[in-house]
Amino acid sequence: MVSLGCTMEIPKIKTYMLKPREVLLAVLMQYGIMPLTAFLMAKVFQLSPLEAVTVLICGCSPGGNLSNVLALAFQGDMNLSIVMTTCSTVLALGMMPLLLYLYCKGIPNIQNAVPFLGIFIALLMTLLPCAIGIVINHRFPRFSHIITKMGMGILLVSAVIIAILIGMTIGSEIMLIMTPPLIATASLMPLTGYVLGYLLSTAFRFSGPCRRTVSMETGCQNIQLCATILKVAFSPDTIGRLYLFPFLYFLFQAGEPLLLAVLLRCYQKLSVPADAVKPEEKHEYLSVDNKIPEEKGPKI
């Protein structure tokens, strides 16, 4: 998060705060598209009541730090990404109880299980490191690029290590909840958010970086908060192995865009624009008849 803060600029942050059109649209999509998508997925795949509640809790969660990492991977607007994540997390203090009440009627006290302390901690974990990065970028801009590369390198290495550890510890239990309806739900929910976020931001004529940022912010959920709600709201005997559904959701939420980001970077590396070919290199492709004859005699 410190490295992400090093890519932010104070004037651009002020611009988004004073003219929050993109931020407002992204927040509306975050709390409009994802809860509705979760509700429809539960109906379409005929999930059990407890499975439906688990999916709805994931859909009603705010955006997490993963969206900021993905926005950086897709060369999005980091200033917009951090502002959007902050706004959605602040609004979660009121929106999560309201949405859970509306979508989970009939389930007693589910809206009271919202972890307000967890939301506040998530907000601090976003704002404080980013503030440090912004100060570094403002005061010592020559170090920003180095810190950004180091941060992304550490992130990739730690992500691989954490994935291996999760597979070693709870991999077998995750496999037990991988029923076809839950797998389909976990894979289609974030994908729907990514696609609809991009299409709607395109309809509002956002710039390319803003479209990619809004797409990532719409499709990403704060899985840590989702797991905390499940732990607080239900006893282990009641929730059972469904407690691990957020981790299954996270695999698709992170894996789908990261795979696309890798393919995008490979395409950018392999494709060479025609303008990049130097004039002297173009002459090499001319036939002998098309070569310009050299002039003999002294050059003036």
Secondary structure by P-SEA (a helix, b strand, c coil): caaaaaaccaaaaaaaaacaaaaaaaaaaaaccaaaaaaaaaaaacccaaaaaaaaaaaaccccaaaaaaaaaacccaaaaaaaaaaaaaacccaaaaaaaaaccccccccccccaaaaaaaaaaccaaaaaaaaaaaccccaaaaaaaaaaaaaaaaaaaaaaaaaaccaaaaaaaccaaaaaaaaaaaaaaaaaaaaaaaaacccaaaaaaaaaaaaccaaaaaaaaaaaaccccccccccaaaaaaaaaaaaaaaaaaaaaaaaaaaccccccccaaaaaaaccccccccccccccc
